[in-house]
Amino acid sequence: MDQRSVRDILAGKTYFIRTFGCQMNQHDSERVSGLLDSYGCLMALDPAHADIVVFMTCCVREAADTRLYGQCNSCKSLPPSPSGKRVVAVGGCIAQRDGEGLLTNVDNVNVIFGTHSIAHVAELIAEAFRDGKRHIRTNEHEDTDAMSMPWHRETQYHAWVPS
C-alpha cells in the first residue's frame, strides 16, 4: 500500500496507545505515536474515543500477558469508535514472541507487529481498516533507522532512547 493511500485511510482517525513493560516499550510507543501523527491521526485520551487502540507489550515484565489479554478483551465492550470501526493492534515483545498465537487467544486483535516492524504499523493498520482482515508482521529485520522515525513524546524534557 502506498503512502498516499495510507494517509487517505488514516487521516482524522483517533488513536490510543497503552504500554506494558520496559523503557524500550515506552520508546517504541513514542515512535508508533509519532508515525500515526505523521499520517494525520489524532491522539485520544481514552480507548473508548479511539478508532485505533495499540498495546505495546513486554514479555520480560511479569503478568504483561495477563494484562494484555484483559485489556484486549475489554475493548470488546467499548462503545463504537468515532469512525464506526475500531482496529486493535498489539506490538512489541509479546507480539514478536507469540505472533499468530495471539490470534487464537484474542479474537478481536486486527494487527500484530513485532519489535522490528514498527516502521510498518501505519500500513498494517490502514490495511486492516481497508479490508477488515487480520494482519501480522513479525520476525523480520527493520529497514528503518529508529532515530529517523517521527515520535510523539509526552513531554519535551523527557525522552526514551535505545541503548
C-alpha positions, -999 to 999 in steps of 0.1 A, spaced: 0 0 0 15 34 -9 20 63 15 -9 83 -1 -34 55 4 -23 50 40 -28 87 46 -62 88 29 -74 59 52 -58 71 85 -62 109 83 -86 121 111 -87 87 128 -81 88 166 -56 65 184 -48 54 219 -17 36 230 -12 17 262 23 5 271 30 -25 293 66 -31 302 101 -17 299 116 16 288 122 2 253 84 -3 250 80 34 260 104 44 233 86 22 208 52 37 218 67 72 211 77 60 177 43 45 169 25 76 182 48 99 160 42 77 130 4 78 134 6 116 139 25 119 107 -4 102 88 -29 127 102 -42 106 132 -51 123 164 -43 111 199 -73 101 221 -70 101 259 -92 70 263 -96 38 243 -134 45 241 -127 75 220 -102 58 197 -105 43 163 -71 27 168 -61 10 200 -24 0 202 -10 -22 230 28 -21 233 40 -52 252 69 -66 270 75 -103 277 101 -97 303 78 -79 328 57 -103 349 20 -105 342 22 -85 310 5 -113 291 -25 -114 315 -28 -76 314 -27 -76 276 -54 -103 272 -76 -85 297 -72 -51 280 -78 -66 246 -109 -83 258 -121 -51 274 -121 -34 240 -150 -56 230 -173 -38 254 -163 -2 244 -188 19 227 -185 23 189 -154 42 178 -157 77 164 -154 64 128 -176 34 134 -148 9 131 -120 1 157 -87 -16 149 -69 -32 178 -31 -37 174 -6 -55 195 31 -47 192 63 -53 210 80 -83 226 48 -104 232 37 -98 196 72 -108 184 73 -139 206 37 -151 201 29 -139 166 -1 -158 151 -7 -174 185 -22 -141 197 -49 -145 171 -60 -177 187 -60 -162 222 -75 -128 214 -102 -128 187 -106 -90 184 -70 -82 175 -66 -69 139 -29 -62 137 2 -78 153 36 -63 147 69 -73 162 97 -51 175 114 -49 141 82 -40 122 73 -7 139 80 13 107 52 -6 90 25 -2 117 6 26 99 4 5 67 -8 -26 86 -35 -6 104 -46 11 72 -49 -24 55 -70 -36 84 -94 -7 80 -95 -12 43 -100 -49 40 -112 -59 75 -87 -88 77 -61 -95 103 -25 -85 95 7 -98 111 43 -87 106 70 -101 128 104 -117 126 120 -95 101 148 -71 101 137 -35 104 149 -14 75 143 20 91 166 37 114 148 42 147 162 76 152 149 88 118 113 79 125 89 106 139 80 104 175 54 119 199 67 125 234 46 132 265 70 160 275 98 178 257 120 174 287 120 136 288 128 110 261 133 73 260 163 63 238 175 29 227 208 17 242 
